[in-house]
């Protein structure tokens, strides 16, 4: 398979872990960015949905087989650009997106939902809620211009089957596309583990063929119990005939360094700056920011998105996926384009293609990488982590 141009800078989930009741934390002031257009700037500068989907399909064919995947679930979906792009690629496809940020969901649906959300058989459904409590996810999000009673007609969604009663984890917020971090309250136990949602949307009840949590969103979950709880829900939602759950991850020295690196999207030409600081080796927490350039004014919108991450390792995620009931896990890695020891200004969390070419992701095996390649990976890497439900 040919090389894919794909951008990974840290994603568009610009916050730390949220408390589940704080669905809309205070945004940055109007002087920091020009309102909701920052979502469009982010999509243009950072995202590459066609590249993401090409990898999802590649992994599905490899680990599940020739059956054609139709239903996608996008967790931490933000503006749901991947979900909408997925649906537009084939008339048989459907998707659900789950995020905690109502503003980002409404913006995404109003900009990407045309022709995909109409009754009686909407192909794209977006829900607001905590990714670790999807059974409690709120109403179906409708475009701002739609009547409010249309949203009230769907009060809850069923994304997963009943969660194993032994799965007791702490609860906190899921994905959101806001420009300000909020405090999370860890350690509280859900009282609704054994309850199933009442009612469902036309897409939400379908078993999931491909589930994804991209843009390094799993790093927003800071506690192991939170991650396992989320993985259990993801596993229960999968199609029993086989499916995959795909995340991306980053690591190495570059991911732990203080850097500020200019980047651009080679497809759109849009520019942004990736910044990271404050890595704590004891907690593996790090703060990251995206600065976006407004092409109309050429002004840099500083800290338009910000993140509070816990950098998980591949062995940790493998262990948690097994605990959550997945049949297997595969990791696909490639070196970051730049490392802190290069002649450039510093490392980056981006995996954009370079002019002289960049290696494709390679599935890790004991013989997949030689010593020189392992040395490159130690400086910085990005990876796809694929949880497998065997057919």
Secondary structure by P-SEA (a helix, b strand, c coil): ccccccccccccccccccccccccccccccccccccaaaaaaaaccccaaaaaaaaaaaaaaccccccccbbbbcccccaaaaaaaaaacccccbbbbbccaaaaaaaaacccccccccccccbbbbbccccccccccccccccccccccccccccccccccccccbbbbbbbccccccbbbbbbccccccccccccccccccccccccbbbbccccccccccaaaaaaaaaaaaaacccccbbbbbbbcccccccccbbbbbbcccccbbbbbbbccccccccbbbbbbbbbccccccccccccccccccccaaaaaaaaaaacccbbbbbbbccccccccccccccccccccccccccbbbbccccccaaaaaaaaacbbbbbbbbbcc
